[in-house]
């Protein structure tokens, strides 16, 4: 059953820390995830998987990277932010014994806007560099140098080349994860940003239509609400993980009782 709520309180959490695998967006770094990581409770152990500055930036290539990063992890929940939503679904399908829950944050299962698919020919380094510069101009002009988002964006600009962003944009232009979403057996949470101009609300609606059991939580903010509103995001994540832990404990206790009674 669909449910939509604005989170108001933090749920009771499991005593043992749960690993939360964090897959970043287009920048592929930990930079924009730092406020969220800091806001997570101690019962959630974050594991950020960053993307290579060069090499294979296709979803298939990044899936291999993510699976190698999970080699020593017994169980986890996976969060895919924006670009990484399809990757999170791919990882859940590839590692069903490890991934216990999936969180899609401001993400999609198909290109979020039709224009992206139409501009596939232009998704190369130089045009993407111009696009990034145009998008960052308001930050430089309207925000002080001390502004946290301006500083974070400056760091990603220095660390991430336009060619790498272009490669990930090309991956988005060709992605279709609807089948993976429909087949996903793990509990699923979608965190939507109330003022998202990059991934419009119709993308969340499509996720709910394809998988009605998805829980939908809306947090205030733009596309980067995980950065600008990390406490609300952390609270929604903690509640989702806590509910899954309680459900898992109930199932385990029931199995143990039946085994003892037989």
Secondary structure, 3 states (H helix, E strand, C coil): CCEEECCCCCCCCCCCCEEEEEECCCCCCCHHHHHHHHHCCCCEEEEEECCCCCCCCCHHHHHHHHHHHCCCCCCEEEEEEHHHHHHHHHHHHHCCCCEEEEEEECCCCECCCHHHHHCHHHCCHHHHHHHHHHHHHHHHHHCCCCCHHHHHHHHHHHHCCHHHHHHHHHHHHCCECHHHHHHCCCEEEEEEECCCCCCCHHHHHHHHHHCCCCEEEEECCCCCHHHHCHHHHHHHHHHHHHHHHHHHHHHHHHHHHHHHHC
